[in-house]
């Protein structure tokens, strides 16, 4: 109607669209079809034969689709050279029964995040810079920067997504002041390096990891890779002042323990710098919803502080998923009939 009138500032309930050939005003109600006219037009144009003809070959595809090579076998054949689709290690080590949950001893802080850390800070979906581990991974495999695409289209390659975890160019890790992006400070060396490199160093030394966060940690979209990347970096627990509900649930789904500081206790009131080690005990017993666990924080000078943390396993189902190492393992064992 506005296009016909040629203006936007007109009230078509009281003002005309224009004038007819006889010079009389023509209103929107004069040209608006009746329901019976609409029904008649649909009945004359939309028929079952139209749908049958259109969808008869919908799944045939074009010649390119029809000529794709089809491998033998009943399972997907993973291409080791693909930079888009890789077999993720999410089921590695998953037997028919779960490994008993263990306490966390001597954990280092991989990342110390501020308030309102979003899932996009944790796992971005935008452009992949060439000068970070995710970009270097692609360069090493002959992919030129114009062909990097974005994290969102590479999300079926865990090697890229792990390297992109905490690598948002606007993310600030309080352990590495003066930097933006996926950087942290390795302890005890003190060397500033990428989060991915540091996680690998800790893994080589058999050191478990935790994330320390502020209020509303994990706010934003559900972003499944924010939890998957956390898990695959070797992070056993996230300790925050408060956790966004969907990210909390996703962490549990990946077998990562979500924990909250007591009211009034924060990384700042504790004076945390990231040089500390964390011992979290009480996980190897009978897990219950919202249970309290003990946490011993040992500082670089050898002094320590004992606090209690609240487990954000809020329901019996949360407890079951966590005890199985995550929802995927639980569902696998359910399918196998070994629960």
C-alpha positions in Angstrom: 0.0 0.0 0.0 2.8 2.4 0.8 4.5 1.6 -2.4 1.3 2.3 -4.4 0.8 5.6 -2.6 4.5 6.5 -2.9 4.7 7.9 0.7 5.1 6.5 4.2 3.3 9.1 6.2 -0.3 8.2 5.4 -3.0 6.6 7.4 -4.8 4.2 5.0 -7.7 3.7 7.4 -8.8 7.3 6.7 -6.7 8.5 3.7 -6.9 7.2 0.1 -4.2 5.3 -1.8 -4.7 7.6 -4.7 -7.4 8.5 -7.3 -9.1 6.3 -9.8 -9.5 7.1 -13.6 -12.6 9.0 -12.8 -10.7 11.2 -10.2 -12.5 9.6 -7.2 -10.4 8.7 -4.2 -9.5 5.0 -3.9 -9.1 3.5 -0.4 -7.2 0.4 0.7 -10.5 -1.2 1.7 -11.7 -0.8 -1.9 -8.9 -2.9 -3.4 -8.4 -5.4 -0.6 -9.6 -8.8 -1.7 -12.3 -10.6 0.3 -11.7 -13.9 1.9 -13.8 -15.7 -0.7 -11.7 -14.2 -3.5 -8.5 -15.3 -1.7 -9.9 -18.8 -1.2 -10.9 -19.0 -4.9 -7.4 -17.9 -6.1 -5.7 -20.5 -3.9 -8.1 -23.3 -5.0 -7.4 -22.5 -8.6 -3.6 -22.3 -8.3 -2.5 -24.6 -5.5 -3.3 -28.2 -6.2 -2.1 -31.6 -4.9 -0.6 -32.3 -8.4 1.5 -29.2 -8.0 3.1 -30.6 -4.8 3.5 -34.1 -6.2 5.3 -32.8 -9.3 7.5 -30.5 -7.2 8.6 -33.0 -4.6 8.8 -36.2 -6.8 12.5 -35.5 -7.4 13.3 -33.4 -4.4 15.8 -35.9 -3.0 17.5 -36.7 -6.4 19.7 -33.6 -6.3 21.6 -32.3 -9.3 24.3 -34.0 -11.3 27.0 -33.0 -8.8 25.1 -34.6 -6.0 24.3 -37.7 -8.0 28.0 -38.2 -9.0 29.5 -37.9 -5.5 31.6 -41.0 -4.8 29.9 -43.2 -2.2 32.3 -45.2 0.1 31.6 -48.8 1.1 30.6 -49.7 4.6 27.7 -48.9 7.0 29.4 -46.1 9.0 30.6 -42.6 7.9 34.1 -42.7 6.4 36.1 -39.8 8.0 38.4 -38.0 5.7 41.7 -37.4 7.6 42.5 -34.4 5.4 39.2 -32.6 5.8 39.5 -29.2 7.6 35.7 -29.0 8.0 34.6 -32.4 9.5 36.7 -34.4 12.0 35.9 -37.3 14.3 35.6 -35.6 17.7 37.2 -37.3 20.7 34.1 -37.0 22.9 33.6 -40.7 23.3 37.3 -41.6 23.8 37.7 -43.8 26.9 34.0 -44.2 27.3 33.4 -47.8 28.4 30.2 -49.6 29.1 30.2 -48.3 32.7 31.4 -44.9 34.0 34.7 -44.3 35.7 34.1 -43.3 39.3 34.1 -39.6 39.9 37.4 -38.4 41.5 38.3 -35.3 43.5 40.3 -32.6 41.8 43.8 -32.1 43.2 46.5 -29.5 42.3 44.4 -27.8 39.6 45.7 -24.7 38.0 43.7 -21.7 36.8 43.7 -21.6 33.0 41.5 -18.5 32.7 40.2 -15.9 35.2 37.2 -14.2 33.7 35.4 -11.1 34.7 31.7 -10.4 35.2 29.3 -11.0 32.3 31.6 -13.3 30.4 29.5 -14.5 27.5 29.4 -17.7 25.6 30.7 -15.8 22.7 33.7 -14.7 24.7 34.2 -18.4 25.4 33.5 -19.7 21.9 33.3 -17.1 19.2 31.5 -17.8 15.9 33.0 -15.0 13.8 36.2 -14.6 11.7 39.2 -16.7 12.4 42.4 -14.6 12.6 45.5 -15.9 11.0 47.8 -15.2 13.9 46.1 -17.4 16.5 46.3 -21.2 16.9 43.0 -21.8 15.0 44.3 -19.8 12.0 47.7 -21.4 12.2 46.1 -24.8 12.1 44.4 -23.9 8.8 47.6 -22.3 7.4 49.6 -25.5 8.2 47.1 -27.5 6.1 47.3 -25.2 3.1 44.2 -23.2 3.7 44.7 -19.5 2.7 43.2 -16.8 4.9 40.5 -15.8 2.4 39.2 -19.4 2.7 39.3 -19.7 6.5 35.6 -19.0 6.7 34.3 -18.5 10.3 34.2 -20.5 13.4 30.5 -21.1 12.9 31.1 -23.0 9.7 34.1 -24.9 11.1 32.2 -26.1 14.2 32.4 -29.7 13.0 36.2 -29.6 13.3 37.0 -29.9 17.0 40.7 -29.1 16.3 39.7 -25.6 15.2 37.0 -25.1 17.9 39.3 -26.1 20.7 41.9 -23.6 19.5 39.2 -21.0 19.3 38.0 -21.5 22.9 38.5 -18.3 24.9 39.9 -16.8 21.7 37.4 -14.1 21.1 39.4 -11.0 20.2 37.6 -9.0 22.9 38.0 -11.5 25.7 40.2 -10.3 28.5 41.8 -12.8 30.8 42.6 -11.2 34.2 45.6 -13.5 34.4 47.2 -11.8 31.4 46.6 -8.1 31.9 47.2 -5.9 28.9 46.2 -8.6 26.4 43.0 -9.2 24.5 42.1 -12.5 22.8 43.0 -16.0 23.8 46.0 -15.4 26.0 46.8 -16.6 29.5 49.8 -16.8 31.8 51.3 -20.2 32.3 52.1 -21.1 35.9 54.7 -21.5 37.3 56.8 -20.4 34.2 55.0 -17.0 34.1 55.1 -17.1 30.3 52.2 -15.5 28.5 51.0 -17.7 25.7 47.8 -18.8 24.0 45.2 -20.5 26.1 45.5 -23.5 23.8 49.2 -23.7 24.2 49.0 -23.4 28.0 46.3 -26.1 28.2 48.6 -28.5 26.2 51.5 -27.8 28.6 49.3 -28.5 31.6 48.0 -31.7 29.9 51.6 -32.8 29.2 52.4 -32.4 32.9 49.2 -34.1 34.1 47.8 -30.9 35.7 44.0 -30.6 35.9 42.5 -27.2 35.2 39.8 -24.9 36.4 38.2 -21.6 35.3 37.5 -18.8 37.8 34.8 -16.4 36.8 32.7 -13.5 38.1 29.0 -12.9 38.0 26.7 -14.3 35.2 29.4 -16.5 33.8 28.3 -18.0 30.5 25.5 -15.5 29.7 24.3 -15.2 26.2 23.3 -17.8 23.6 23.4 -21.5 24.4 26.6 -22.0 22.2 27.3 -25.7 22.7 31.0 -25.3 21.9 31.4 -23.0 24.9 31.0 -26.2 27.0 32.6 -28.6 24.5 35.7 -26.5 24.1 36.0 -26.1 27.9 35.9 -29.9 28.3 38.4 -30.6 25.6 40.9 -28.1 27.0 41.1 -30.3 30.1 39.1 -28.0 32.4 37.5 -30.1 35.2 35.5 -27.3 36.9 34.2 -23.8 36.5 34.1 -21.7 39.7 32.1 -18.5 39.4 30.1 -16.1 41.5 27.0 -17.1 39.5 26.4 -19.2 36.4 23.9 -18.6 33.5 21.4 -21.4 33.5 21.9 -22.8 30.0 25.7 -22.8 30.1 25.5 -24.4 33.5 23.5 -27.2 32.0 25.8 -27.5 29.0 28.8 -27.8 31.3 27.2 -30.7 33.1 26.3 -32.2 29.8 30.0 -32.3 29.0 31.1 -33.6 32.4 32.5 -30.3 33.7 31.6 -29.4 37.3 29.9 -26.0 37.7 30.6 -24.5 41.2 29.7 -21.2 42.8 31.5 -19.2 45.5 29.6 -18.6 48.7 27.6 -15.4 48.8 30.0 -12.4 49.4 33.1 -14.4 48.4 34.6 -13.6 45.0 37.9 -13.9 43.2 38.6 -10.3 44.3 37.8 -10.8 48.0 40.1 -13.8 48.0 42.8 -11.9 46.2 43.2 -14.5 43.5 45.9 -13.9 40.9 45.9 -17.2 39.0 49.1 -18.4 40.7 47.1 -20.6 43.1 46.4 -24.3 43.0 43.0 -25.7 43.9 42.0 -28.9 45.6 38.3 -29.6 45.4 37.2 -32.6 47.5 34.0 -34.3 48.3 33.3 -35.3 44.7 34.3 -38.9 45.1 31.5 -39.7 47.5 27.8 -39.8 47.1 26.9 -36.9 44.8 23.6 -35.1 45.6 22.0 -32.0 44.1 23.4 -28.6 45.2 25.8 -30.3 47.6 28.6 -28.4 49.3 32.2 -29.3 48.4 35.4 -28.3 50.1 38.0 -26.2 48.3 41.5 -25.6 49.4 43.3 -22.7 47.7 47.0 -22.8 48.0 48.9 -19.7 47.2 52.4 -19.3 45.6 53.9 -18.6 49.0 52.6 -21.9 50.5 49.8 -20.3 52.5 46.3 -21.6 52.0 42.7 -20.8 52.5 39.8 -23.2 52.9 36.3 -22.3 51.5 33.2 -24.1 50.6 31.7 -24.2 47.2 28.2 -25.0 46.1 27.8 -27.6 43.4 25.4 -26.5 40.7 24.3 -30.0 39.9 20.8 -28.8 40.6 18.8 -32.0 39.9 19.0 -35.8 40.1 19.4 -35.8 36.3 22.3 -33.4 36.5 24.0 -35.7 39.0 23.4 -38.7 36.7 24.9 -36.9 33.7 27.9 -35.7 35.6 28.6 -39.1 37.2 28.7 -40.6 33.7 31.2 -38.0 32.4 28.5 -36.1 30.6 25.2 -36.5 28.8 26.7 -38.1 25.7 28.3 -40.9 27.7 25.0 -41.4 29.6 23.0 -41.7 26.4 25.5 -44.1 24.9 25.3 -46.4 27.9 21.5 -46.1 27.9 21.5 -47.2 24.3 23.8 -50.1 25.2 21.6 -51.1 28.1 24.5 -50.8 30.6 23.1 -48.1 32.9 
